[in-house]
Every structure is written in structure tokens, then in C-alpha cells.
Amino acid sequence: MQGTEFDRWARIRAQGALRYVLLNGVVFYGLPMFLIMTYVIPHPRLTVAQSALLWVAIAGAGFGAAMWIVQERRFRKVSGRS
């Protein structure tokens, strides 16, 4: 983690994990995945509402939480905190 990346993560970190997961996971990952999986590659057994729940909420939140954990580990390694 470089100095500028460290400072950027410190600012993001101060805003909290929930905000990060909702914004980066659900909105920036889950929503595009929903659009792709619903309209580009539609699933024959799922309705649009089921696809939305699956990709926006579950996959997006999972992605956001995983990225938070990765960034926290990198931040703590550089900052010397455990």
C-alpha cells in the first residue's frame, strides 16, 4: 500500500464499513451485475425481482465486505496496527 493509497483508505475507513459495503459493493458492483445478468444473460428460472435480490443485495454486499476486509488487512499492515 503506497502513501497516497494509504491516505485514501484512511479517509474511506473513517466513513465506516457499512457505507463502503453499500456504496462500493451493492451500488458499484451489485447493480451492474444485476443489469448484466438480467438483461444481457437472463436466467430462465428467475424473475427480475429475484435477480435483483440475488445480484444487488447478496453478491454486491459480499463483494463489498470482501474488499473491506482486504483493504483493512493492507491498511493495518502498513500502519503497524493489529
C-alpha distance (Angstrom), angle and dihedral (degrees) to the residues before:
residue distance angle dihedral
M1 . . .
Q2 3.80 . .
G3 3.80 124.8 .
T4 3.81 95.8 -99.9
E5 3.78 91.6 44.3
F6 3.81 89.5 49.7
D7 3.82 91.4 52.1
R8 3.82 91.5 46.7
W9 3.80 92.0 50.9
A10 3.81 91.3 46.7
R11 3.83 88.9 57.3
I12 3.82 92.6 46.2
R13 3.80 90.7 45.0
A14 3.79 91.6 54.1
Q15 3.82 89.3 59.4
G16 3.81 91.2 59.4
A17 3.77 141.6 -111.5
L18 3.80 96.2 -91.3
R19 3.80 93.3 56.2
Y20 3.81 90.6 46.5
V21 3.81 93.5 49.5
L22 3.80 93.7 46.1
L23 3.79 95.8 45.0
N24 3.80 102.9 36.4
G25 3.78 98.3 27.9
V26 3.77 106.2 35.6
V27 3.81 102.3 26.5
F28 3.82 103.3 32.0
Y29 3.82 97.8 33.5
G30 3.80 108.8 18.8
L31 3.80 97.7 45.6
P32 3.83 95.6 51.0
M33 3.82 89.3 44.8
F34 3.79 89.5 51.5
L35 3.80 91.4 51.4
I36 3.79 92.8 47.8
M37 3.78 95.9 44.0
T38 3.80 94.1 43.9
Y39 3.78 102.7 41.7
V40 3.79 106.2 19.6
I41 3.81 99.1 35.4
P42 3.82 106.5 17.3
H43 3.80 117.6 -166.0
P44 3.82 111.8 -129.0
R45 3.83 95.6 -143.5
L46 3.82 101.2 42.4
T47 3.77 128.9 77.0
V48 3.79 120.7 -137.3
A49 3.81 90.0 -102.2
Q50 3.81 92.0 52.5
S51 3.80 90.9 48.3
A52 3.79 89.9 50.3
L53 3.79 92.1 51.7
L54 3.78 92.7 45.8
W55 3.80 100.1 46.2
V56 3.78 103.8 29.2
A57 3.77 100.8 40.0
I58 3.78 106.9 26.3
A59 3.79 104.4 29.2
G60 3.80 93.9 35.4
A61 3.78 94.6 49.0
G62 3.80 90.9 45.2
F63 3.78 91.9 51.5
G64 3.79 92.5 46.3
A65 3.80 92.7 48.6
A66 3.81 91.8 48.3
M67 3.80 91.7 50.5
W68 3.83 90.7 48.3
I69 3.81 90.3 53.8
V70 3.81 92.7 48.1
Q71 3.79 93.1 48.5
E72 3.82 92.3 45.7
R73 3.80 90.7 54.0
R74 3.78 91.2 49.5
F75 3.82 91.6 46.3
R76 3.80 93.4 49.6
K77 3.79 91.9 47.3
V78 3.79 91.8 55.1
S79 3.80 96.4 39.4
G80 3.80 93.7 47.1
R81 3.82 93.1 -123.7
S82 3.78 121.4 132.7
